[in-house]
């Protein structure tokens, strides 16, 4: 119970730090991650994979995505901002009904966003896009959920894929290691002694049934003793014979 309380408190600290961390500086990691795949197609898709690539980059950097292959799904994602910013996600129109999505890597002198995106000439590419095509700029805000199993009734507590790299994560790992040591060093409790048949209490229903059976089959009454006079006559008759 003591270890469970410590780990729950530590997880609460992680959540508070993640909520209070500034979102303006961290999304620049999206740009660094997206650049790793320049000139390639890491999704394995042949068509309509710009949103798939964007979701992959978000997952790699610890952010939740839209889980959609539609580029315009990002228009309703995260926190909307009014102007391009490095690390922001740009949602663009494409033709009459299509869309395109990528991460802003910069802005040119005319205010047009420089975007790294998937499915740019069938590869991950970087290019300047007309700002007139931009439907929305959004900033990622939601971290991926912590895949944590809390201790219940003595079960071990484990954490994996923490969304925030911080000293709190190291604290949780230290608590888990301490708990594992305690569990390995503890002696197994002796198995409970099996109760014998004499120690088992009689079931109330069985007791009632036995009582009814006794009432239905009463013991035969003892025969009354012979009167003294009859005994004397029997003795006299035997003497005469």
Backbone as CSV, one residue per row, in Angstrom:
resi,resn,N_x,N_y,N_z,CA_x,CA_y,CA_z,C_x,C_y,C_z
1,UNK,0.832,-1.202,0.000,0.000,0.000,0.000,0.868,1.255,0.000
2,UNK,1.982,1.195,0.757,2.880,2.342,0.824,3.465,2.652,-0.540
3,UNK,3.896,1.600,-1.288,4.484,1.815,-2.610,3.444,2.332,-3.585
4,UNK,2.207,1.833,-3.476,1.156,2.282,-4.387,0.904,3.772,-4.210
5,UNK,0.877,4.236,-2.946,0.630,5.655,-2.699,1.747,6.511,-3.275
6,UNK,3.003,6.066,-3.120,4.121,6.841,-3.661,4.044,6.965,-5.163
7,UNK,3.735,5.853,-5.830,3.715,5.877,-7.290,2.559,6.714,-7.798
8,UNK,1.398,6.632,-7.145,0.256,7.452,-7.564,0.588,8.929,-7.412
9,UNK,1.262,9.308,-6.314,1.661,10.702,-6.133,2.652,11.125,-7.204
10,UNK,3.592,10.234,-7.542,4.574,10.566,-8.577,3.913,10.757,-9.926
11,UNK,2.949,9.887,-10.262,2.236,10.037,-11.528,1.470,11.348,-11.560
12,UNK,0.909,11.736,-10.397,0.211,13.021,-10.335,1.144,14.178,-10.605
13,UNK,2.368,14.097,-10.089,3.355,15.151,-10.360,3.696,15.218,-11.842
14,UNK,3.833,14.035,-12.479,4.131,14.018,-13.911,3.016,14.689,-14.693
15,UNK,1.763,14.381,-14.334,0.637,14.970,-15.048,0.595,16.481,-14.879
16,UNK,0.901,16.954,-13.652,0.900,18.396,-13.406,1.998,19.088,-14.202
17,UNK,3.175,18.463,-14.262,4.265,19.072,-15.025,3.950,19.087,-16.504
18,UNK,3.327,18.020,-16.998,2.979,17.977,-18.422,1.952,19.029,-18.770
19,UNK,1.003,19.250,-17.832,-0.035,20.245,-18.101,0.505,21.664,-18.046
20,UNK,1.505,21.890,-17.168,2.027,23.249,-17.006,3.180,23.561,-17.942
21,UNK,3.707,22.556,-18.666,4.853,22.812,-19.539,4.444,23.697,-20.699
22,UNK,5.246,24.660,-21.096,4.889,25.528,-22.211,4.841,24.764,-23.511
23,UNK,3.793,25.022,-24.308,3.616,24.301,-25.569,4.298,25.000,-26.728
24,UNK,4.807,26.220,-26.514,5.345,26.980,-27.635,6.728,26.504,-28.065
25,UNK,7.550,25.995,-27.097,8.915,25.618,-27.431,9.028,24.158,-27.850
26,UNK,8.267,23.263,-27.204,8.417,21.849,-27.455,8.024,21.424,-28.868
27,UNK,6.965,21.969,-29.484,6.603,21.480,-30.815,7.676,21.633,-31.875
28,UNK,8.757,22.387,-31.596,9.832,22.457,-32.572,10.474,21.097,-32.796
29,UNK,10.276,20.176,-31.848,10.792,18.825,-32.044,10.087,18.149,-33.215
30,UNK,8.896,18.615,-33.553,8.200,18.068,-34.712,8.998,18.316,-35.985
31,UNK,9.582,19.502,-36.074,10.377,19.844,-37.258,11.592,18.933,-37.342
32,UNK,12.294,18.759,-36.227,13.488,17.898,-36.214,13.132,16.465,-36.573
33,UNK,12.011,15.984,-36.063,11.603,14.613,-36.345,11.202,14.459,-37.804
34,UNK,10.467,15.437,-38.332,10.017,15.345,-39.726,11.210,15.381,-40.692
35,UNK,12.244,16.138,-40.351,13.414,16.235,-41.241,14.153,14.901,-41.375
36,UNK,14.019,14.026,-40.418,14.719,12.746,-40.478,14.300,11.919,-41.686
37,UNK,13.113,12.191,-42.214,12.557,11.337,-43.267,12.540,12.036,-44.624
38,UNK,13.314,13.109,-44.748,13.343,13.847,-46.015,13.732,12.928,-47.169
39,UNK,12.954,13.000,-48.248,13.243,12.217,-49.435,12.804,10.772,-49.374
40,UNK,12.106,10.372,-48.306,11.666,8.986,-48.171,10.151,8.932,-47.987
41,UNK,9.647,7.726,-47.939,8.241,7.488,-47.606,8.203,6.474,-46.469
42,UNK,8.229,6.918,-45.217,8.301,5.982,-44.093,6.988,5.283,-43.791
43,UNK,5.906,5.686,-44.458,4.598,5.096,-44.154,4.309,3.835,-44.958
44,UNK,4.967,3.667,-46.085,4.670,2.530,-46.930,3.392,2.675,-47.736
45,UNK,2.737,3.807,-47.606,1.503,4.054,-48.361,1.843,4.631,-49.732
46,UNK,0.965,4.380,-50.689,1.179,4.904,-52.032,0.323,6.129,-52.321
47,UNK,-0.799,6.265,-51.647,-1.701,7.390,-51.884,-2.198,7.946,-50.549
48,UNK,-2.455,9.237,-50.562,-3.104,9.937,-49.434,-2.437,9.556,-48.114
49,UNK,-1.176,9.961,-47.955,-0.485,9.601,-46.721,0.148,10.790,-45.997
50,UNK,-0.217,12.014,-46.361,0.353,13.159,-45.644,-0.120,13.182,-44.186
51,UNK,-1.417,12.870,-43.956,-1.928,12.840,-42.579,-1.345,11.660,-41.813
52,UNK,-1.130,10.556,-42.511,-0.503,9.394,-41.867,0.903,9.743,-41.390
53,UNK,1.636,10.460,-42.230,2.984,10.885,-41.850,2.931,11.861,-40.676
54,UNK,1.991,12.794,-40.689,1.884,13.763,-39.604,1.569,13.069,-38.281
55,UNK,0.677,12.098,-38.315,0.356,11.343,-37.102,1.553,10.541,-36.611
56,UNK,2.356,10.027,-37.540,3.547,9.282,-37.159,4.554,10.184,-36.449
57,UNK,4.752,11.394,-36.994,5.688,12.335,-36.372,5.209,12.715,-34.975
58,UNK,3.938,12.941,-34.832,3.391,13.275,-33.509,3.604,12.135,-32.525
59,UNK,3.357,10.917,-32.964,3.541,9.769,-32.076,5.000,9.608,-31.673
60,UNK,5.907,9.852,-32.621,7.331,9.721,-32.327,7.800,10.739,-31.298
61,UNK,7.155,11.882,-31.254,7.555,12.939,-30.331,6.693,12.973,-29.070
62,UNK,5.840,11.971,-28.906,5.079,11.856,-27.659,3.761,12.580,-27.632
63,UNK,3.243,12.995,-28.783,1.959,13.696,-28.825,0.868,12.780,-29.365
64,UNK,-0.345,13.041,-28.945,-1.495,12.353,-29.519,-1.772,12.924,-30.899
65,UNK,-2.309,12.103,-31.781,-2.656,12.551,-33.130,-4.146,12.511,-33.354
66,UNK,-4.534,12.499,-34.627,-5.970,12.452,-34.951,-6.429,11.039,-35.286
67,UNK,-5.471,10.132,-35.504,-5.810,8.757,-35.902,-6.703,8.738,-37.138
68,UNK,-6.429,9.647,-38.042,-7.214,9.750,-39.274,-6.269,9.930,-40.455
69,UNK,-6.689,9.414,-41.619,-5.923,9.609,-42.849,-6.349,10.864,-43.596
70,UNK,-7.299,11.600,-43.027,-7.786,12.819,-43.668,-6.964,14.013,-43.191
71,UNK,-6.395,14.763,-44.121,-5.583,15.924,-43.759,-6.394,16.961,-43.003
72,UNK,-7.650,17.137,-43.393,-8.469,18.176,-42.770,-8.892,17.814,-41.347
73,UNK,-8.623,16.579,-40.918,-8.934,16.232,-39.525,-8.097,17.059,-38.559
74,UNK,-6.954,17.569,-39.033,-6.100,18.383,-38.168,-6.634,19.802,-37.979
75,UNK,-7.637,20.185,-38.752,-8.240,21.504,-38.550,-8.973,21.573,-37.216
76,UNK,-9.313,20.415,-36.652,-10.036,20.361,-35.374,-9.153,19.781,-34.272
77,UNK,-7.862,19.852,-34.484,-6.914,19.237,-33.558,-6.174,20.313,-32.770
78,UNK,-5.838,19.995,-31.518,-4.975,20.866,-30.724,-5.553,22.245,-30.455
79,UNK,-4.657,23.239,-30.433,-5.045,24.631,-30.141,-4.777,25.484,-31.376
80,UNK,-5.809,26.131,-31.849,-5.675,26.922,-33.078,-4.966,28.246,-32.790
81,UNK,-4.080,28.632,-33.714,-3.389,29.925,-33.628,-3.659,30.696,-34.919
82,UNK,-3.419,31.978,-34.873,-3.834,32.829,-35.992,-2.748,33.043,-37.046
83,UNK,-1.499,32.654,-36.743,-0.418,32.925,-37.692,0.578,31.764,-37.682
84,UNK,1.377,31.625,-38.727,2.333,30.514,-38.769,3.400,30.653,-37.695
85,UNK,3.808,29.517,-37.177,4.824,29.468,-36.134,5.609,28.173,-36.318
86,UNK,6.901,28.247,-36.094,7.731,27.042,-36.226,7.224,25.978,-35.257
87,UNK,6.980,24.795,-35.782,6.449,23.702,-34.967,4.947,23.580,-35.029
88,UNK,4.283,24.573,-35.638,2.830,24.484,-35.781,2.482,23.530,-36.921
89,UNK,1.282,23.006,-36.883,0.784,22.141,-37.947,-0.079,22.996,-38.861
90,UNK,0.232,22.953,-40.133,-0.517,23.737,-41.127,-1.449,22.810,-41.901
91,UNK,-2.715,23.192,-41.956,-3.719,22.456,-42.718,-4.048,23.283,-43.952
92,UNK,-3.921,22.679,-45.126,-4.102,23.406,-46.375,-5.185,22.760,-47.229
93,UNK,-5.741,23.558,-48.109,-6.684,23.031,-49.091,-5.915,22.461,-50.278
94,UNK,-6.549,21.531,-50.973,-5.940,20.956,-52.171,-7.067,20.637,-53.148
95,UNK,-7.160,21.459,-54.202,-8.265,21.296,-55.140,-9.587,21.718,-54.506
96,UNK,-10.655,21.104,-54.972,-11.969,21.481,-54.457,-12.286,20.832,-53.116
97,UNK,-11.917,19.590,-52.954,-12.347,18.863,-51.759,-11.180,18.272,-50.973
98,UNK,-10.007,18.247,-51.565,-8.881,17.614,-50.903,-8.209,18.517,-49.887
99,UNK,-7.206,17.960,-49.222,-6.455,18.714,-48.226,-5.025,18.225,-48.147
100,UNK,-4.228,18.969,-47.427,-2.828,18.627,-47.233,-2.430,19.112,-45.840
101,UNK,-1.465,18.444,-45.226,-1.070,18.806,-43.867,0.424,18.573,-43.706
102,UNK,1.058,19.439,-42.926,2.479,19.315,-42.634,2.854,20.208,-41.461
103,UNK,4.122,20.197,-41.115,4.600,20.986,-39.986,5.368,22.196,-40.511
104,UNK,5.138,23.340,-39.883,5.770,24.590,-40.306,7.222,24.606,-39.835
105,UNK,8.127,24.747,-40.802,9.552,24.816,-40.482,10.083,26.244,-40.538
106,UNK,9.287,27.173,-41.055,9.704,28.569,-41.166,8.676,29.362,-41.946
107,UNK,8.958,30.640,-42.136,8.073,31.549,-42.871,8.946,32.403,-43.782
108,UNK,8.537,32.552,-45.037,9.348,33.367,-45.953,9.033,34.850,-45.759
109,UNK,9.674,35.680,-46.554,9.532,37.133,-46.395,8.143,37.642,-46.735
110,UNK,7.351,36.832,-47.414,5.996,37.240,-47.786,4.934,36.656,-46.848
111,UNK,5.374,36.018,-45.817,4.421,35.443,-44.864,3.903,34.078,-45.257
112,UNK,4.494,33.489,-46.280,4.081,32.147,-46.699,4.797,31.091,-45.856
113,UNK,4.085,30.071,-45.434,4.722,29.063,-44.583,5.632,28.133,-45.379
114,UNK,6.753,27.787,-44.767,7.641,26.757,-45.297,7.290,25.472,-44.536
115,UNK,6.834,24.471,-45.271,6.219,23.301,-44.641,6.964,22.028,-45.027
116,UNK,7.216,21.191,-44.028,7.699,19.826,-44.256,6.488,18.906,-44.178
117,UNK,6.258,18.149,-45.222,5.052,17.318,-45.262,5.328,16.017,-45.997
118,UNK,4.478,15.045,-45.725,4.529,13.783,-46.440,3.730,13.869,-47.728
119,UNK,4.025,12.944,-48.639,3.358,12.893,-49.947,3.560,14.182,-50.741
120,UNK,4.718,14.794,-50.545,5.099,15.950,-51.360,5.929,15.404,-52.514
121,UNK,5.299,15.347,-53.703,5.918,14.658,-54.846,6.275,13.220,-54.486
122,UNK,5.357,12.581,-53.721,5.448,11.175,-53.326,6.582,10.884,-52.343
123,UNK,7.115,11.932,-51.725,8.162,11.768,-50.720,7.936,12.803,-49.609
124,UNK,8.660,12.656,-48.515,8.685,13.722,-47.513,9.538,14.845,-48.076
125,UNK,8.958,16.029,-48.131,9.667,17.153,-48.724,9.383,18.445,-47.996
126,UNK,10.167,19.462,-48.318,10.027,20.787,-47.713,9.834,21.802,-48.829
127,UNK,8.815,22.629,-48.661,8.508,23.584,-49.723,7.728,24.761,-49.158
128,UNK,7.742,25.854,-49.917,6.947,27.033,-49.560,5.552,26.852,-50.144
129,UNK,4.535,27.069,-49.313,3.149,26.954,-49.757,2.482,28.322,-49.661
130,UNK,1.606,28.661,-50.603,0.917,29.957,-50.537,0.057,30.048,-49.284
131,UNK,0.161,31.139,-48.586,-0.613,31.286,-47.358,-2.105,31.319,-47.625
132,UNK,-2.497,31.591,-48.870,-3.919,31.606,-49.210,-4.524,30.205,-49.137
133,UNK,-3.690,29.208,-49.219,-4.191,27.831,-49.151,-4.377,27.333,-47.722
134,UNK,-3.889,28.089,-46.777,-3.923,27.615,-45.383,-5.348,27.715,-44.843
135,UNK,-5.831,26.613,-44.341,-7.151,26.575,-43.681,-7.004,26.879,-42.197
136,UNK,-5.969,26.334,-41.575,-5.788,26.529,-40.127,-4.353,26.234,-39.745
137,UNK,-3.905,26.934,-38.692,-2.668,26.598,-38.005,-3.059,26.107,-36.605
138,UNK,-2.517,24.973,-36.219,-2.839,24.439,-34.892,-1.554,24.010,-34.206
139,UNK,-1.565,24.076,-32.878,-0.436,23.638,-32.065,-0.824,22.377,-31.315
140,UNK,0.024,21.378,-31.317,-0.282,20.171,-30.534,-0.216,20.459,-29.049
141,UNK,-1.177,19.981,-28.318,-1.226,20.232,-26.870,-1.383,18.956,-26.063
142,UNK,-1.950,17.935,-26.651,-2.281,16.738,-25.886,-1.164,15.712,-25.981
143,UNK,-0.632,15.379,-24.823,0.375,14.330,-24.766,-0.295,12.966,-24.843
144,UNK,0.484,11.979,-25.288,-0.041,10.621,-25.300,-0.270,10.161,-23.883
145,UNK,-1.300,9.308,-23.690,-1.652,8.836,-22.355,-0.534,7.985,-21.792
146,UNK,-0.348,8.096,-20.464,0.643,7.275,-19.792,0.133,5.841,-19.711
147,UNK,0.926,4.895,-20.178,0.538,3.495,-20.114,1.028,2.950,-18.783
148,UNK,0.263,3.225,-17.730,0.663,2.880,-16.382,-0.368,1.965,-15.760
149,UNK,0.092,0.917,-15.086,-0.782,0.030,-14.358,-0.572,0.298,-12.884
150,UNK,-1.654,0.740,-12.199,-1.538,1.026,-10.786,-1.636,-0.272,-9.985
151,UNK,-0.973,-0.265,-8.827,-0.984,-1.455,-7.996,-2.363,-1.663,-7.417
152,UNK,-2.808,-2.910,-7.398,-4.094,-3.246,-6.817,-3.944,-4.557,-6.061
153,UNK,-4.202,-4.501,-4.756,-4.156,-5.683,-3.911,-2.819,-6.405,-4.010
154,UNK,-1.750,-5.636,-3.923,-0.433,-6.234,-3.881,0.189,-6.489,-5.225
155,UNK,-0.486,-6.173,-6.335,0.102,-6.401,-7.653,1.208,-5.394,-7.901
156,UNK,2.199,-5.764,-8.724,3.296,-4.867,-9.040,2.815,-3.732,-9.912
157,UNK,3.426,-2.573,-9.771,3.090,-1.408,-10.567,4.212,-1.153,-11.557
158,UNK,3.881,-1.015,-12.832,4.882,-0.787,-13.858,4.517,0.435,-14.661
159,UNK,5.520,1.136,-15.199,5.279,2.273,-16.059,6.068,2.077,-17.327
160,UNK,5.529,2.579,-18.444,6.231,2.481,-19.721,5.822,3.637,-20.597
161,UNK,6.720,4.069,-21.456,6.467,5.121,-22.426,5.930,6.385,-21.751
162,UNK,6.663,6.895,-20.765,6.245,8.140,-20.134,6.247,9.249,-21.156
163,UNK,5.192,10.086,-21.115,5.064,11.135,-22.110,5.982,12.311,-21.816
164,UNK,6.508,12.398,-20.602,7.355,13.529,-20.243,8.655,13.014,-19.658
165,UNK,9.775,13.354,-20.291,11.078,12.970,-19.765,11.478,13.987,-18.707
166,UNK,11.560,13.554,-17.452,11.853,14.458,-16.354,12.384,13.655,-15.183
167,UNK,12.888,14.336,-14.123,13.324,13.609,-12.930,12.211,12.807,-12.286
168,UNK,10.948,13.177,-12.517,9.842,12.421,-11.947,9.831,11.008,-12.501
169,UNK,10.162,10.860,-13.790,10.210,9.517,-14.382,11.268,8.673,-13.683
170,UNK,12.422,9.290,-13.363,13.456,8.566,-12.649,12.983,8.180,-11.247
171,UNK,12.200,9.058,-10.614,11.665,8.755,-9.292,10.754,7.544,-9.344
172,UNK,9.905,7.494,-10.368,8.986,6.364,-10.493,9.761,5.073,-10.690
173,UNK,10.800,5.121,-11.533,11.607,3.930,-11.768,12.281,3.472,-10.478
174,UNK,12.754,4.432,-9.659,13.404,4.069,-8.402,12.425,3.420,-7.442
175,UNK,11.192,3.931,-7.401,10.170,3.353,-6.522,9.833,1.941,-6.957
176,UNK,9.737,1.741,-8.284,9.444,0.402,-8.781,10.555,-0.573,-8.427
177,UNK,11.813,-0.135,-8.570,12.932,-1.006,-8.235,12.916,-1.375,-6.752
178,UNK,12.593,-0.403,-5.895,12.531,-0.678,-4.460,11.434,-1.680,-4.149
179,UNK,10.288,-1.510,-4.817,9.181,-2.436,-4.578,9.521,-3.843,-5.040
180,UNK,10.206,-3.948,-6.179,10.597,-5.265,-6.678,11.566,-5.955,-5.718
181,UNK,12.503,-5.165,-5.147,13.437,-5.750,-4.177,12.708,-6.266,-2.957
182,UNK,11.734,-5.488,-2.456,10.975,-5.914,-1.287,10.186,-7.181,-1.564
183,UNK,9.619,-7.266,-2.768,8.828,-8.445,-3.102,9.702,-9.689,-3.243
184,UNK,10.942,-9.512,-3.792,11.832,-10.657,-3.927,12.367,-11.109,-2.579
185,UNK,12.594,-10.160,-1.652,13.159,-10.521,-0.360,12.134,-11.045,0.619
186,UNK,10.883,-10.799,0.396,9.857,-11.246,1.343,9.703,-12.750,1.283
187,UNK,9.559,-13.377,2.464,9.348,-14.808,2.510,7.891,-15.119,2.188
188,UNK,7.673,-16.198,1.444,6.279,-16.542,1.142,5.545,-16.965,2.395
189,UNK,4.329,-16.536,2.521,3.531,-16.873,3.687,3.206,-18.355,3.681
190,UNK,3.161,-18.955,4.902,2.842,-20.374,5.014,1.417,-20.604,4.571
191,UNK,1.179,-21.709,3.854,-0.192,-21.968,3.398,-1.094,-22.237,4.582
192,UNK,-2.331,-21.831,4.528,-3.250,-22.046,5.660,-3.481,-23.535,5.885
193,UNK,-3.573,-23.925,7.187,-3.801,-25.332,7.544,-5.213,-25.730,7.186
194,UNK,-5.316,-26.826,6.493,-6.636,-27.294,6.094,-7.412,-27.728,7.318
195,UNK,-8.616,-27.274,7.418,-9.448,-27.611,8.569,-9.917,-29.047,8.465
196,UNK,-9.912,-29.763,9.602,-10.391,-31.144,9.623,-11.904,-31.172,9.638
197,UNK,-12.407,-32.356,9.457,-13.862,-32.501,9.450,-14.490,-32.145,10.771
198,UNK,-13.743,-32.320,11.894,-14.309,-31.995,13.207,-14.472,-30.492,13.385
199,UNK,-13.571,-29.737,12.759,-13.602,-28.287,12.953,-14.653,-27.600,12.100
200,UNK,-15.159,-28.291,11.069,-16.098,-27.635,10.170,-17.444,-27.468,10.856
201,UNK,-18.009,-26.261,10.819,-19.338,-26.071,11.423,-20.400,-26.760,10.585
202,UNK,-21.471,-27.248,11.280,-22.568,-27.935,10.591,-23.433,-26.918,9.881
203,UNK,-23.720,-27.186,8.639,-24.551,-26.282,7.852,-25.933,-26.180,8.483
204,UNK,-26.490,-24.967,8.630,-27.812,-24.808,9.270,-28.904,-25.591,8.568
205,UNK,-28.904,-25.614,7.247,-29.938,-26.348,6.516,-29.839,-27.841,6.803
206,UNK,-28.607,-28.365,6.857,-28.428,-29.772,7.159,-28.879,-30.087,8.577
207,UNK,-28.609,-29.148,9.497,-29.039,-29.367,10.878,-30.562,-29.436,10.972
208,UNK,-31.254,-28.560,10.243,-32.727,-28.587,10.249,-33.249,-29.879,9.658
209,UNK,-32.612,-30.353,8.577,-33.063,-31.584,7.943,-32.910,-32.769,8.884
210,UNK,-31.775,-32.845,9.566,-31.567,-33.930,10.521,-32.583,-33.877,11.641
211,UNK,-32.952,-32.665,12.061,-33.939,-32.517,13.123,-35.300,-33.026,12.675
212,UNK,-35.672,-32.739,11.400,-36.963,-33.223,10.879,-36.977,-34.740,10.788
213,UNK,-35.848,-35.313,10.352,-35.793,-36.771,10.250,-35.949,-37.429,11.613
214,UNK,-35.386,-36.818,12.612,-35.545,-37.371,13.962,-36.991,-37.315,14.416
215,UNK,-37.688,-36.205,14.045,-39.095,-36.079,14.446,-39.976,-37.086,13.725
216,UNK,-39.672,-37.396,12.448,-40.498,-38.328,11.682,-40.290,-39.773,12.113
217,UNK,-39.137,-40.112,12.615,-38.844,-41.488,13.040,-38.462,-41.489,14.516
218,UNK,-39.456,-41.328,15.402,-39.136,-41.318,16.841,-38.708,-42.703,17.313
219,UNK,-37.916,-42.706,18.335,-37.470,-43.972,18.909,-38.652,-44.689,19.584
220,UNK,-38.732,-46.044,19.466,-39.850,-46.774,20.122,-39.771,-46.627,21.639
221,UNK,-40.957,-46.459,22.212,-41.015,-46.296,23.674,-40.654,-47.602,24.364
222,UNK,-39.982,-47.572,25.469,-39.626,-48.808,26.197,-40.871,-49.526,26.726
223,UNK,-40.879,-50.871,26.742,-42.014,-51.658,27.224,-42.142,-51.488,28.732
224,UNK,-43.342,-51.309,29.202,-43.533,-51.148,30.670,-43.200,-52.442,31.404
225,UNK,-42.687,-52.291,32.566,-42.349,-53.463,33.381,-43.618,-54.199,33.816
226,UNK,-43.589,-55.557,33.967,-44.734,-56.348,34.382,-45.087,-56.043,35.836
227,UNK,-46.363,-55.998,36.120,-46.766,-55.773,37.528,-46.248,-56.899,38.434
228,UNK,-46.016,-56.625,39.704,-45.497,-57.659,40.615,-46.409,-58.883,40.732
229,UNK,-47.779,-58.691,40.765,-48.693,-59.818,40.922,-48.570,-60.782,39.760
230,UNK,-48.459,-60.232,38.536,-48.346,-61.100,37.367,-47.055,-61.888,37.393
231,UNK,-46.004,-61.268,37.848,-44.755,-61.992,37.968,-44.858,-63.145,38.966
232,UNK,-45.622,-62.937,40.116,-45.776,-63.975,41.124,-46.570,-65.146,40.584
233,UNK,-47.670,-64.862,39.814,-48.471,-65.924,39.233,-47.667,-66.763,38.262
234,UNK,-46.822,-66.089,37.468,-46.012,-66.830,36.522,-45.071,-67.772,37.245
235,UNK,-44.540,-67.348,38.409,-43.628,-68.194,39.174,-44.369,-69.384,39.784
236,UNK,-45.630,-69.177,40.312,-46.413,-70.261,40.881,-46.766,-71.307,39.846
237,UNK,-47.138,-70.847,38.656,-47.496,-71.795,37.566,-46.297,-72.624,37.190
238,UNK,-45.150,-72.035,37.130,-43.945,-72.786,36.763,-43.619,-73.819,37.832
239,UNK,-43.907,-73.524,39.139,-43.614,-74.456,40.203,-44.511,-75.692,40.160
240,UNK,-45.753,-75.469,39.821,-46.670,-76.597,39.747,-46.318,-77.534,38.627
241,UNK,-45.916,-77.050,37.584,-45.553,-77.902,36.466,-44.329,-78.732,36.829
